[in-house]
Amino acid sequence: TMEGKINLIKMWGITLIELLVVVAIVGIISMFAIPSYSSTIARASKHETMSYLLSLQIKQERYWLSEGKYSGLSGLPAPTIDGVTLVYSESQNGNYRIAASLGFLDETNPCRLLTITPLENLPHGCWGR
């Protein structure tokens, strides 16, 4: 009968209240998931930058062992990490300094500027994690 078909359609439909509850639940889950995802991406990019800087440092030390001096910084490969800017500098005594500015980190974050030299990696507290 026609009335039975209408009741069947009503049974399978959703009400506006049910739809609002689902939207609210998705909103609450998103409120926690999106910042967590952004934080994870920033942390991964920071570690990728650290790995890149350490690989440059290793290349410089290998060059120094074979040639007795550090390689010029102009020929070093550029990073492909979004939000990272590198600044290279060479001193007259042959040492080098490579600094990476991590633009995706907050300006108050002490690890926003990572630096490697032949003697140390700065800031010290950022390299152990």
C-alpha positions as CSV (number, residue, x, y, z in Angstrom):
1,T,0.0,0.0,0.0
2,M,0.9,3.6,-0.4
3,E,0.8,4.3,3.3
4,G,3.3,1.5,4.0
5,K,5.8,2.9,1.5
6,I,5.6,6.4,3.1
7,N,6.2,4.9,6.5
8,L,9.2,3.0,5.2
9,I,10.7,6.2,3.7
10,K,10.2,8.1,7.0
11,M,11.9,5.3,8.9
12,W,15.1,5.5,6.8
13,G,15.3,9.3,6.8
14,I,17.3,11.5,9.3
15,T,16.0,14.4,11.2
16,L,17.5,17.8,11.5
17,I,18.4,17.2,15.1
18,E,20.4,14.0,14.2
19,L,22.2,15.9,11.4
20,L,23.1,18.7,13.9
21,V,24.4,16.2,16.4
22,V,26.6,14.6,13.8
23,V,27.9,18.0,12.7
24,A,28.7,18.9,16.3
25,I,30.6,15.7,16.9
26,V,32.6,16.2,13.7
27,G,33.4,19.8,14.8
28,I,34.5,18.7,18.3
29,I,36.8,16.0,16.8
30,S,38.2,18.5,14.3
31,M,38.9,20.9,17.1
32,F,41.4,18.5,18.6
33,A,42.7,16.8,15.5
34,I,43.7,19.8,13.4
35,P,46.1,21.4,15.9
36,S,47.6,18.0,16.7
37,Y,48.2,17.4,13.0
38,S,49.8,20.8,12.5
39,S,52.0,20.3,15.5
40,T,53.1,16.9,14.1
41,I,53.9,18.4,10.7
42,A,56.0,21.2,12.3
43,R,57.9,18.7,14.5
44,A,58.6,16.5,11.4
45,S,59.8,19.5,9.4
46,K,62.1,20.6,12.3
47,H,63.6,17.1,12.4
48,E,64.0,17.0,8.7
49,T,65.8,20.4,8.8
50,M,68.1,19.1,11.6
51,S,68.9,16.0,9.6
52,Y,69.7,18.2,6.6
53,L,72.0,20.4,8.6
54,L,73.8,17.4,10.1
55,S,74.3,15.9,6.7
56,L,75.9,19.2,5.6
57,Q,78.1,19.1,8.7
58,I,79.2,15.6,7.9
59,K,80.0,16.5,4.3
60,Q,82.1,19.5,5.5
61,E,84.0,17.3,8.0
62,R,84.7,14.6,5.3
63,Y,86.0,17.4,3.0
64,W,88.2,18.7,5.8
65,L,89.7,15.3,6.4
66,S,90.6,14.8,2.8
67,E,91.6,18.4,1.8
68,G,92.7,20.0,5.1
69,K,90.1,22.7,4.8
70,Y,86.3,23.1,4.7
71,S,84.5,23.2,1.4
72,G,83.1,26.4,0.0
73,L,79.5,26.8,1.0
74,S,78.2,28.0,-2.3
75,G,78.1,24.5,-3.8
76,L,76.1,22.9,-1.0
77,P,72.7,21.6,-1.9
78,A,69.7,23.7,-1.1
79,P,67.0,22.4,1.2
80,T,63.6,21.4,-0.2
81,I,61.8,21.9,3.1
82,D,58.8,24.3,3.1
83,G,59.2,27.3,5.5
84,V,63.0,26.9,5.9
85,T,65.5,29.6,5.0
86,L,69.3,28.9,5.1
87,V,72.0,31.5,5.7
88,Y,75.6,30.4,4.9
89,S,78.7,32.3,6.1
90,E,82.4,31.6,6.0
91,S,85.0,33.2,8.2
92,Q,88.5,34.2,7.1
93,N,90.1,31.5,9.2
94,G,88.2,28.9,7.1
95,N,85.4,28.0,9.4
96,Y,81.8,28.0,8.4
97,R,78.4,28.7,10.0
98,I,75.1,27.5,8.5
99,A,71.9,28.8,10.1
100,A,68.4,27.5,9.3
101,S,65.4,29.7,10.1
102,L,62.3,27.6,10.6
103,G,59.5,30.0,9.6
104,F,56.8,27.5,10.6
105,L,57.7,27.8,14.3
106,D,56.5,30.5,16.6
107,E,58.9,33.5,16.9
108,T,59.3,32.8,20.7
109,N,60.4,29.2,20.1
110,P,64.1,28.9,20.9
111,C,64.6,26.3,18.2
112,R,63.4,28.6,15.4
113,L,67.0,29.3,14.4
114,L,69.2,26.2,14.2
115,T,72.9,26.7,13.6
116,I,75.8,24.4,12.9
117,T,79.5,25.3,13.0
118,P,82.6,23.1,13.1
119,L,82.6,23.3,16.9
120,E,78.9,23.1,17.9
121,N,75.3,22.9,17.1
122,L,73.1,25.7,18.5
123,P,70.9,26.1,20.5
124,H,72.1,23.2,22.5
125,G,68.7,22.2,23.9
126,C,67.2,21.8,20.4
127,W,69.5,19.1,19.1
128,G,68.9,16.4,21.7
129,R,65.2,15.8,20.9
